[in-house]
Every structure is written in C-alpha cells, then in structure tokens.
Amino acid sequence: MAQHMTQIQVRIDTKTKNAVRDILEDMGLDMSTAIKMFCKQIERTKSVPLELNACPHSHVMSPKNERILRAALHETKTEGKKFTSVKAFMKDLYT
C-alpha cells in the first residue's frame, strides 16, 4: 500500500535553524531526516524523546539525550534501507 506523505511547516529563528543545520550536516543528516527521526521516535515510544529540565546550559544536550540520539543515528545507519538510485528509492517509497 502506498504511503501518503504530508508536509509540515515550523517557524524558527534563522540563527537556531542555521546552527542546527550545521550540526546535523556534521552528523550526515539533513533537517528533514532529523525531524522525521524525531517524529518516528515519538510514534514508537508514545512519548517525547527528550529530557526536559531547567538546565542552566540550555544549549548543551544532556548526556542521556546524547546517548539516545547517538543510538538512534547508529540504528538508522546500520539498519536503515540503502538504495543505489533515486529511482529505486522512489519505487520503495511509493510501493
């Protein structure tokens, strides 16, 4: 069965967007993939996969969240599907 895709829009300040984009690029990810990973984790766990607290260094990820993110990245890289062409990817995406 074909999966129907939808689009979401998020408003965020330019400085944050650019900083996050650069960090994700260093990890080999784009913004869209990272957001999809975040949403899939919410779907799987039925919870928000973040530790929310009043950290005095709000720009620093907690060690626990860093471990969770690294594990999710590793899973995506080692168990994710790989495609040899855009055509093969599109065929898989819509079948």
Rosetta constraint file for C-alpha pairs under 8 A:
AtomPair CA 1 CA 94 HARMONIC 7.91 0.50
AtomPair CA 1 CA 95 HARMONIC 5.95 0.50
AtomPair CA 2 CA 93 HARMONIC 7.59 0.50
AtomPair CA 2 CA 94 HARMONIC 4.91 0.50
AtomPair CA 2 CA 95 HARMONIC 4.92 0.50
AtomPair CA 3 CA 93 HARMONIC 7.35 0.50
AtomPair CA 3 CA 94 HARMONIC 6.19 0.50
AtomPair CA 3 CA 95 HARMONIC 7.47 0.50
AtomPair CA 12 CA 16 HARMONIC 6.96 0.50
AtomPair CA 12 CA 17 HARMONIC 6.47 0.50
AtomPair CA 13 CA 17 HARMONIC 6.28 0.50
AtomPair CA 14 CA 18 HARMONIC 6.04 0.50
AtomPair CA 15 CA 19 HARMONIC 6.16 0.50
AtomPair CA 16 CA 20 HARMONIC 6.03 0.50
AtomPair CA 17 CA 21 HARMONIC 5.96 0.50
AtomPair CA 18 CA 22 HARMONIC 6.15 0.50
AtomPair CA 19 CA 23 HARMONIC 6.33 0.50
AtomPair CA 20 CA 24 HARMONIC 6.07 0.50
AtomPair CA 20 CA 31 HARMONIC 7.87 0.50
AtomPair CA 21 CA 25 HARMONIC 6.07 0.50
AtomPair CA 21 CA 30 HARMONIC 6.80 0.50
AtomPair CA 21 CA 31 HARMONIC 6.13 0.50
AtomPair CA 22 CA 26 HARMONIC 6.32 0.50
AtomPair CA 23 CA 27 HARMONIC 6.60 0.50
AtomPair CA 24 CA 28 HARMONIC 6.29 0.50
AtomPair CA 24 CA 29 HARMONIC 5.00 0.50
AtomPair CA 24 CA 30 HARMONIC 5.91 0.50
AtomPair CA 24 CA 31 HARMONIC 6.84 0.50
AtomPair CA 24 CA 34 HARMONIC 7.60 0.50
AtomPair CA 25 CA 29 HARMONIC 5.19 0.50
AtomPair CA 25 CA 30 HARMONIC 6.01 0.50
AtomPair CA 29 CA 33 HARMONIC 6.28 0.50
AtomPair CA 29 CA 34 HARMONIC 6.51 0.50
AtomPair CA 30 CA 34 HARMONIC 6.34 0.50
AtomPair CA 31 CA 35 HARMONIC 6.19 0.50
AtomPair CA 32 CA 36 HARMONIC 6.18 0.50
AtomPair CA 33 CA 37 HARMONIC 6.13 0.50
AtomPair CA 34 CA 38 HARMONIC 6.21 0.50
AtomPair CA 35 CA 39 HARMONIC 6.20 0.50
AtomPair CA 36 CA 40 HARMONIC 6.07 0.50
AtomPair CA 37 CA 41 HARMONIC 6.15 0.50
AtomPair CA 38 CA 42 HARMONIC 6.40 0.50
AtomPair CA 38 CA 49 HARMONIC 7.53 0.50
AtomPair CA 39 CA 43 HARMONIC 6.25 0.50
AtomPair CA 40 CA 44 HARMONIC 6.12 0.50
AtomPair CA 41 CA 45 HARMONIC 6.02 0.50
AtomPair CA 41 CA 46 HARMONIC 7.92 0.50
AtomPair CA 41 CA 47 HARMONIC 7.99 0.50
AtomPair CA 41 CA 48 HARMONIC 7.77 0.50
AtomPair CA 41 CA 49 HARMONIC 6.70 0.50
AtomPair CA 42 CA 46 HARMONIC 5.25 0.50
AtomPair CA 42 CA 47 HARMONIC 5.22 0.50
AtomPair CA 42 CA 48 HARMONIC 5.42 0.50
AtomPair CA 42 CA 49 HARMONIC 6.41 0.50
AtomPair CA 43 CA 47 HARMONIC 7.54 0.50
AtomPair CA 45 CA 49 HARMONIC 7.79 0.50
AtomPair CA 49 CA 65 HARMONIC 7.90 0.50
AtomPair CA 50 CA 65 HARMONIC 6.29 0.50
AtomPair CA 51 CA 62 HARMONIC 7.60 0.50
AtomPair CA 51 CA 64 HARMONIC 7.89 0.50
AtomPair CA 51 CA 65 HARMONIC 6.66 0.50
AtomPair CA 54 CA 58 HARMONIC 7.45 0.50
AtomPair CA 61 CA 65 HARMONIC 6.30 0.50
AtomPair CA 61 CA 66 HARMONIC 6.13 0.50
AtomPair CA 62 CA 66 HARMONIC 6.12 0.50
AtomPair CA 63 CA 67 HARMONIC 6.18 0.50
AtomPair CA 64 CA 68 HARMONIC 6.32 0.50
AtomPair CA 65 CA 69 HARMONIC 6.05 0.50
AtomPair CA 66 CA 70 HARMONIC 6.03 0.50
AtomPair CA 67 CA 71 HARMONIC 6.06 0.50
AtomPair CA 68 CA 72 HARMONIC 6.20 0.50
AtomPair CA 69 CA 73 HARMONIC 6.13 0.50
AtomPair CA 70 CA 74 HARMONIC 6.06 0.50
AtomPair CA 71 CA 75 HARMONIC 6.11 0.50
AtomPair CA 72 CA 76 HARMONIC 6.13 0.50
AtomPair CA 73 CA 77 HARMONIC 6.16 0.50
AtomPair CA 74 CA 78 HARMONIC 6.00 0.50
AtomPair CA 75 CA 79 HARMONIC 5.47 0.50
AtomPair CA 75 CA 80 HARMONIC 7.06 0.50
AtomPair CA 76 CA 80 HARMONIC 4.81 0.50
AtomPair CA 83 CA 88 HARMONIC 6.15 0.50
AtomPair CA 83 CA 89 HARMONIC 5.77 0.50
AtomPair CA 84 CA 88 HARMONIC 6.75 0.50
AtomPair CA 84 CA 89 HARMONIC 7.88 0.50
AtomPair CA 85 CA 89 HARMONIC 6.39 0.50
AtomPair CA 86 CA 90 HARMONIC 6.05 0.50
AtomPair CA 87 CA 91 HARMONIC 6.11 0.50
AtomPair CA 88 CA 92 HARMONIC 6.23 0.50
AtomPair CA 89 CA 93 HARMONIC 6.00 0.50
AtomPair CA 90 CA 94 HARMONIC 6.16 0.50
AtomPair CA 91 CA 95 HARMONIC 6.03 0.50
